[in-house]
Amino acid sequence: MRGCVALFTLTILSGCTGVQSALDPAGREAGTIARLFWWMTIGSMIVWLGVIVLLIYSVRTRAESFTRRKARIMIVGGGVVVPVVVLTVLLLYGLAPIPAMLAPAPPGSLKIAVSGEQWWWRVHYLPPGQAPIPSANEIRLPVGEPVEFHLESPDVIHSFWIPPLGGKMDMIPGRKTRLVLTPSRTGVFRGACAEYCGASHALMAFSVVVQQREEFAAWLSHQSQPAESPQELLAIQGAHLFLANGCSACHTIRGTAAAGVVGPDLTHVGSRLSLAAGILPNDPNAFERWIGQTHDLKPEVLMPAFHMLPPEDTRALAAYLEGLK
């Protein structure tokens, strides 16, 4: 019996940690939300224990021992006073941090525009005084600095959520919403869409990498550069196939003739931690699977599957794309 209780406890506690846990905060805003959760839990336990104590007392006490005065004290005190006091305190505590969490980031802070699309994430870094730097399906942040996200959607309602860093914010067609997050420790976390948005809603995730400021600055500077030309013969062949098969109509690879804007920017796709909005690892085999089995991996996605290509062409395309670091 004790073993079962211990196993159950460990199972419950294991859900409080991890790359997508709101109860293992890695950001200032997430810490505020986690504290609010625990205080709400404590408050609800106080009310629940009070009800249980009253229930046990009333069951075990003889009816003739109850006086009108005692009954009134139990009803008014336990049923009105305690819940009102506890809930009022929790309400005030919960409302207090809202103005700070909704305030814009300080002037000069990094801004990132994110568009939720079916079923991937379009990302543009907007560093002060610089041209926008495009990316997709991955977000990198400097530790200890507030970052202001500008959120929108061109198709349906999505919801932007990085549980270890902060709360969620809806992305509504025709509107721009704002969310400020301040990472407090480095690491790799997982973000997701928290609003049902269609057939592949559950396959719409993204990696979040929080880095030291110097590392982030170097990474962002590299991301602003065009793609390097492939050096290996197979990758060179893949570059020609990318243009010849119409991939450039939907995707941009800066520094090449590919300038499509329908799909994700692929200029540095080989340097990302995952593919296809978090559902595949970033390696040549995964690129081959994505190119040839697109709709099997992500139902109703708008990208066509190139299953008609011979295996050697798919392999060359994968080598080229994986080499875009």
Secondary structure by P-SEA (a helix, b strand, c coil): caaaaaaaaaaaaaaacccccccccccaaaaaaaaaaaaaaaaaaaaaaaaaaaaaaaaacccccccaaaaaaaaaaaccaaaaaaaaaaaaaaaccccccccccccccbbbbbbbcccbbbbbbbcccccbbbbccbbbbbccbbbbbbccccccbbbbbbcccbbbbbbcccbbbbbbbbbccccccccccccccccccccbbbbbbbbcaaaaaaaaaaaaccccccccaaaaaaaaaaaaaccccccccccccbbbcccccccccccccccccccccccaaaaaaaacccccccccccccccccccaaaaaaaaaaaaacc
